[in-house]
């Protein structure tokens, strides 16, 4: 397909958002990421994109990006500034310096004057303040103050991935800007009439028993079919392999039904070594629900105790007791599916599991991005 738009990706992570852009005619020709490891991952996925590994807050780096974008005819800026200071999965620190990074994306926009802008972040962007030139204001007010003269903004900025074919609830705030001289209004596409549940998305995949951190011998005592299941998983994909977990966490989740949290268990609840109940968020130690999309995948998706990241599981009876299978987090293969990434995503061999999980959890579902971009392309 002939490329219709040339784009720059700022705060690019490893390029999760870009997974389907080339196939619909959007060519990301320049990207920027401060982290060397992420930059290397990005270059592996997109060898034809020039990755600028550097700090966008550095004037020389930023001006270099703008210069190259002008030379290459870039007409779209995509920016996903870090959100940890705003995210409910983080500490929601209003003074977090990362909240200010949107300023540098705006600086690139003002200097480049692209036709289109895709500016994405967490919903709390709408109620987060930043300080610019001594003046404190909400991020939406700041954006409209500095960009509203030359750009039209979309009317509705909150969007849920699950309403656009992604088997994940994830909600994002996305500003879609079009330069006023183009007389184009860019909005979200119509919502899909039906959401994709986890049963539909991953329900047919082989069950996996977790590998216990206490060792293979202890694993086989608890899960005699561990090896058989492991091989069945690998027959589907090298990424559908058993995650590794602490034995006590696994036992708590074996007694936790689909959609429930182990914190509600009458006996096998999260507890300290002295037996004292662990006080946790109601979504910690929680299994997903088969009949719903996945809850939001976070960066910490490899840890059972984190926010709702345990496989839904299925009931079975052992020695007269009802237990639940798959007392584990999603495999990386399952993460690819619920994040709408290609199941053959070209993950570099050098990337370790924790890093892969982190970058997937940080990325916006690329199918959502594709559908939003297609809605623009249909207007051009």
C-alpha positions as CSV (number, residue, x, y, z in Angstrom):
1,X,0.0,0.0,0.0
2,X,1.2,3.5,-0.8
3,X,2.0,5.4,2.4
4,X,-0.5,8.1,3.0
5,X,1.1,9.6,6.1
6,X,4.6,9.9,7.4
7,X,4.9,10.0,11.2
8,X,7.2,10.5,14.1
9,X,6.7,8.5,17.3
10,X,7.8,10.3,20.5
11,X,8.2,8.4,23.8
12,X,8.0,5.4,21.5
13,X,8.6,2.6,24.1
14,X,9.4,-0.5,21.8
15,X,6.8,0.4,19.2
16,X,3.7,-1.4,20.5
17,X,1.4,1.2,19.1
18,X,2.9,1.0,15.7
19,X,2.4,-2.8,15.2
20,X,-0.2,-2.4,12.4
21,X,0.5,1.1,11.0
22,X,2.7,0.2,8.0
23,X,0.0,-2.2,6.7
24,X,-2.6,0.6,6.5
25,X,-0.3,3.2,4.9
26,X,1.2,5.1,7.9
27,X,5.0,5.1,7.8
28,X,6.8,5.9,11.0
29,X,10.0,7.3,9.7
30,X,11.5,8.8,12.9
31,X,11.1,7.6,16.5
32,X,12.5,8.7,19.8
33,X,13.0,6.8,23.1
34,X,15.3,7.7,26.0
35,X,16.0,4.1,27.1
36,X,18.7,2.2,25.2
37,X,17.2,-1.2,25.7
38,X,13.8,-0.1,24.4
39,X,15.4,1.7,21.5
40,X,17.3,-1.5,20.6
41,X,14.0,-3.5,20.8
42,X,12.3,-0.9,18.6
43,X,15.1,-1.0,16.0
44,X,14.8,-4.8,15.9
45,X,11.0,-4.5,15.1
46,X,11.3,-1.5,12.7
47,X,14.7,-1.5,11.0
48,X,13.6,1.1,8.4
49,X,12.6,3.7,11.1
50,X,15.4,6.0,12.3
51,X,15.4,5.6,16.1
52,X,16.8,8.6,17.9
53,X,17.9,7.3,21.3
54,X,18.1,10.3,23.5
55,X,16.5,12.6,26.0
56,X,13.8,14.7,24.4
57,X,14.1,17.3,27.2
58,X,17.6,18.1,25.8
59,X,17.2,21.0,23.3
60,X,19.8,19.6,20.9
61,X,18.1,16.2,20.8
62,X,14.7,17.7,20.3
63,X,15.8,20.2,17.6
64,X,17.5,17.3,15.8
65,X,14.3,15.4,15.8
66,X,12.4,18.3,14.4
67,X,15.0,19.0,11.7
68,X,14.9,15.4,10.5
69,X,11.1,15.3,10.5
70,X,11.0,18.4,8.3
71,X,13.6,16.8,5.9
72,X,11.6,13.6,5.7
73,X,8.2,15.3,5.3
74,X,6.6,14.1,8.5
75,X,3.0,15.1,8.8
76,X,1.9,13.3,11.9
77,X,3.2,13.5,15.5
78,X,2.4,10.5,17.7
79,X,3.3,11.0,21.4
80,X,2.7,8.8,24.4
81,X,4.5,10.6,27.3
82,X,5.1,8.4,30.4
83,X,2.1,8.2,32.7
84,X,3.4,6.7,35.9
85,X,2.8,10.0,37.8
86,X,-0.9,10.0,36.8
87,X,-1.8,6.3,36.6
88,X,-3.9,4.7,39.3
89,X,-1.6,1.8,39.0
90,X,1.2,4.1,40.0
91,X,1.5,6.5,42.9
92,X,-0.5,9.3,41.3
93,X,2.0,12.0,42.3
94,X,0.9,15.3,40.9
95,X,4.4,16.6,41.2
96,X,6.0,13.7,39.3
97,X,8.4,15.2,36.8
98,X,7.2,12.8,34.1
99,X,3.8,14.6,34.1
100,X,5.7,17.6,32.6
101,X,7.0,15.6,29.5
102,X,3.9,16.5,27.5
103,X,5.5,20.0,27.2
104,X,8.3,18.7,25.1
105,X,5.9,16.9,22.7
106,X,4.0,20.2,22.3
107,X,7.3,21.9,21.6
108,X,7.9,19.5,18.7
109,X,4.4,20.0,17.4
110,X,4.7,23.8,17.5
111,X,8.0,23.7,15.6
112,X,7.0,21.0,13.1
113,X,3.3,22.1,12.5
114,X,2.2,18.6,11.4
115,X,-1.2,18.0,9.8
116,X,-2.2,15.5,12.5
117,X,-1.4,14.8,16.1
118,X,-2.1,11.6,18.1
119,X,-1.5,12.4,21.8
120,X,-2.2,9.5,24.2
121,X,-2.1,8.9,27.9
122,X,-4.1,7.7,30.9
123,X,-7.6,9.1,31.7
124,X,-6.1,11.1,34.7
125,X,-4.5,13.3,32.1
126,X,-7.8,15.2,32.2
127,X,-7.4,16.2,35.8
128,X,-3.6,16.5,36.1
129,X,-1.9,19.9,36.4
130,X,1.4,20.9,34.9
131,X,3.5,24.0,35.4
132,X,4.5,26.0,32.3
133,X,6.4,29.3,32.6
134,X,5.4,29.7,36.2
135,X,1.7,29.1,35.4
136,X,-0.1,26.0,36.7
137,X,-3.0,24.6,34.6
138,X,-4.7,21.3,33.7
139,X,-3.1,19.4,30.8
140,X,-6.2,19.7,28.6
141,X,-6.3,23.5,29.2
142,X,-2.6,23.8,28.4
143,X,-2.9,21.9,25.2
144,X,-5.9,23.9,24.0
145,X,-4.3,27.1,25.0
146,X,-1.1,26.5,23.0
147,X,-2.5,24.4,20.1
148,X,-6.1,25.4,19.9
149,X,-5.4,28.3,17.5
150,X,-4.1,26.1,14.7
151,X,-5.7,22.7,15.5
152,X,-9.1,21.2,15.9
153,X,-9.5,18.7,18.8
154,X,-11.7,15.7,19.0
155,X,-14.9,16.1,21.0
156,X,-14.7,12.9,23.0
157,X,-11.2,12.0,24.3
158,X,-11.8,8.9,26.5
159,X,-11.9,5.6,24.8
160,X,-12.0,2.0,26.0
161,X,-10.0,-0.6,24.0
162,X,-12.7,-3.3,24.7
163,X,-15.2,-1.3,22.6
164,X,-13.0,-1.6,19.5
165,X,-12.3,-5.3,19.2
166,X,-9.6,-5.6,21.8
167,X,-10.1,-8.3,24.5
168,X,-8.9,-5.8,27.2
169,X,-10.9,-3.2,29.1
170,X,-8.1,-0.6,29.0
171,X,-9.3,3.0,29.0
172,X,-7.1,5.7,27.5
173,X,-7.4,9.4,27.0
174,X,-6.4,10.3,23.4
175,X,-6.3,13.8,21.9
176,X,-6.8,13.7,18.1
177,X,-5.7,16.9,16.5
178,X,-6.1,18.1,12.8
179,X,-4.7,21.3,11.5
180,X,-7.6,23.7,10.9
181,X,-6.6,24.5,7.3
182,X,-7.3,20.9,6.4
183,X,-11.0,21.2,7.4
184,X,-11.0,17.6,8.7
185,X,-12.5,16.5,12.0
186,X,-10.8,13.4,13.5
187,X,-12.9,11.4,15.9
188,X,-12.9,7.9,17.2
189,X,-14.6,5.2,15.1
190,X,-17.9,3.8,16.0
191,X,-17.8,1.3,18.8
192,X,-18.1,-2.4,18.0
193,X,-21.5,-3.8,19.0
194,X,-19.9,-6.7,20.9
195,X,-16.9,-7.0,23.2
196,X,-14.5,-9.9,22.9
197,X,-14.3,-12.0,26.1
198,X,-11.4,-13.9,27.5
199,X,-13.2,-17.1,26.8
200,X,-13.3,-16.1,23.1
201,X,-9.8,-14.8,23.0
202,X,-7.8,-17.4,24.9
203,X,-10.3,-20.0,26.0
204,X,-9.0,-22.6,23.6
205,X,-5.3,-22.4,24.6
206,X,-3.8,-25.3,26.5
207,X,-3.9,-25.0,30.3
208,X,-0.5,-24.4,32.0
209,X,0.7,-25.2,35.5
210,X,3.1,-22.7,37.0
211,X,6.7,-23.5,37.7
212,X,7.3,-23.1,41.4
213,X,10.2,-21.0,42.5
214,X,10.9,-23.7,45.1
215,X,12.1,-26.0,42.2
216,X,11.0,-28.6,39.7
217,X,10.6,-31.3,42.4
218,X,8.1,-29.3,44.4
219,X,6.3,-28.3,41.2
220,X,5.8,-32.0,40.3
221,X,4.4,-32.8,43.7
222,X,1.7,-30.1,43.3
223,X,1.3,-30.5,39.6
224,X,2.1,-34.1,38.3
225,X,1.0,-33.1,34.7
226,X,3.3,-30.0,34.7
227,X,5.6,-31.3,32.0
228,X,2.8,-32.6,29.8
229,X,1.1,-29.3,29.9
230,X,4.3,-27.4,29.3
231,X,5.0,-29.3,26.1
232,X,1.4,-28.8,24.9
233,X,1.8,-25.0,25.5
234,X,5.1,-24.9,23.6
235,X,3.4,-26.8,20.7
236,X,1.2,-23.7,20.3
237,X,4.0,-21.1,20.7
238,X,7.4,-20.7,22.3
239,X,5.8,-17.8,24.2
240,X,3.1,-20.0,25.8
241,X,5.2,-21.4,28.6
242,X,4.6,-21.6,32.4
243,X,5.3,-18.5,34.4
244,X,7.3,-19.0,37.6
245,X,5.7,-18.2,41.0
246,X,6.0,-18.6,44.7
247,X,4.4,-21.8,46.1
248,X,2.2,-20.0,48.6
249,X,0.9,-17.6,46.0
250,X,0.0,-20.5,43.8
251,X,-1.8,-22.3,46.6
252,X,-3.9,-19.3,47.4
253,X,-4.9,-18.9,43.7
254,X,-5.7,-22.7,43.5
255,X,-8.5,-21.9,45.9
256,X,-9.7,-18.8,44.1
257,X,-12.5,-19.0,41.6
258,X,-12.6,-17.1,38.2
259,X,-13.2,-13.4,38.7
260,X,-12.5,-13.5,42.5
261,X,-9.7,-12.3,44.7
262,X,-7.8,-14.6,47.0
263,X,-8.2,-11.9,49.7
264,X,-11.9,-13.1,50.0
265,X,-11.0,-16.7,50.6
266,X,-12.0,-18.0,54.1
267,X,-9.0,-20.2,54.6
268,X,-6.4,-19.9,51.8
269,X,-6.0,-16.1,51.8
270,X,-2.9,-14.0,51.4
271,X,-1.0,-14.0,54.7
272,X,2.3,-13.3,56.2
273,X,4.6,-16.0,57.5
274,X,3.1,-15.6,61.0
275,X,-0.4,-16.3,59.6
276,X,-1.5,-12.6,59.7
277,X,-3.8,-11.7,56.9
278,X,-2.3,-9.4,54.3
279,X,-4.2,-6.2,53.8
280,X,-4.4,-5.7,50.0
281,X,-6.3,-3.8,47.3
282,X,-9.5,-5.6,46.3
283,X,-8.0,-6.2,42.9
284,X,-4.8,-7.8,44.2
285,X,-4.5,-11.6,44.0
286,X,-7.5,-11.5,41.6
287,X,-8.3,-13.8,38.7
288,X,-9.7,-12.5,35.5
289,X,-13.3,-13.4,34.5
290,X,-13.9,-15.6,31.5
291,X,-17.0,-13.8,30.5
292,X,-15.4,-10.4,30.3
293,X,-12.4,-8.9,28.5
294,X,-9.2,-8.8,30.4
295,X,-8.8,-6.0,32.9
296,X,-6.1,-3.5,32.1
297,X,-2.7,-5.1,31.6
298,X,-0.2,-3.3,33.7
299,X,3.6,-3.2,33.7
300,X,3.7,-5.5,36.7
301,X,1.6,-8.2,34.9
302,X,4.0,-11.0,35.9
303,X,3.3,-10.9,39.6
304,X,0.3,-12.7,41.1
305,X,-0.1,-10.1,43.9
306,X,-0.4,-7.2,41.4
307,X,-3.6,-5.7,40.1
308,X,-5.8,-8.4,38.6
309,X,-3.4,-10.4,36.5
310,X,-4.1,-14.1,37.2
311,X,-5.6,-16.4,34.6
312,X,-9.3,-17.1,35.0
313,X,-8.8,-20.8,35.6
314,X,-11.3,-23.7,35.6
315,X,-12.7,-25.7,38.5
316,X,-11.6,-29.3,39.1
317,X,-12.0,-31.7,42.0
318,X,-9.0,-33.3,43.7
319,X,-9.4,-35.5,46.8
320,X,-13.0,-34.2,47.2
321,X,-11.9,-30.6,47.2
322,X,-12.7,-28.1,44.4
323,X,-9.6,-26.3,43.1
324,X,-9.0,-24.1,40.2
325,X,-6.5,-24.6,37.3
326,X,-3.9,-22.2,36.0
327,X,-3.0,-20.5,39.3
328,X,-0.6,-18.2,37.3
329,X,-0.4,-14.9,35.5
330,X,-0.9,-14.9,31.7
331,X,1.8,-16.4,29.5
332,X,3.5,-13.9,27.2
333,X,1.5,-15.5,24.3
334,X,-1.7,-14.8,26.2
335,X,-0.5,-11.2,26.8
336,X,0.0,-10.7,23.1
337,X,-3.5,-11.8,22.4
338,X,-5.2,-9.7,25.1
339,X,-3.1,-6.7,24.1
340,X,-4.0,-7.2,20.4
341,X,-0.4,-7.6,19.3
342,X,0.4,-10.1,16.5
343,X,0.9,-13.5,17.9
344,X,4.1,-13.7,15.7
345,X,5.3,-10.4,17.0
346,X,9.1,-10.4,16.3
347,X,10.3,-10.2,19.9
348,X,14.2,-10.1,19.9
349,X,15.8,-13.2,21.4
350,X,17.9,-11.2,23.9
351,X,14.8,-9.7,25.6
352,X,14.1,-11.2,29.0
353,X,10.7,-12.1,30.3
354,X,10.4,-9.3,32.8
355,X,11.3,-6.7,30.2
356,X,8.9,-8.1,27.6
357,X,6.1,-8.0,30.2
358,X,6.9,-4.5,31.2
359,X,6.9,-3.0,27.7
360,X,3.7,-4.8,26.7
361,X,2.0,-3.6,29.9
362,X,3.0,0.0,29.1
363,X,1.9,0.0,25.5
364,X,-1.5,1.0,24.1
365,X,-3.3,-1.8,22.3
366,X,-2.2,-1.5,18.6
367,X,-5.6,-2.7,17.2
368,X,-7.2,0.3,18.9
369,X,-4.5,2.6,17.3
370,X,-5.1,1.0,13.9
371,X,-8.8,1.6,14.0
372,X,-8.5,5.2,15.1
373,X,-5.9,5.8,12.3
374,X,-8.1,4.1,9.7
375,X,-10.9,6.5,10.7
376,X,-8.6,9.4,9.8
377,X,-7.4,7.8,6.6
378,X,-11.0,7.4,5.4
379,X,-11.4,11.2,5.7
380,X,-8.3,12.0,3.7
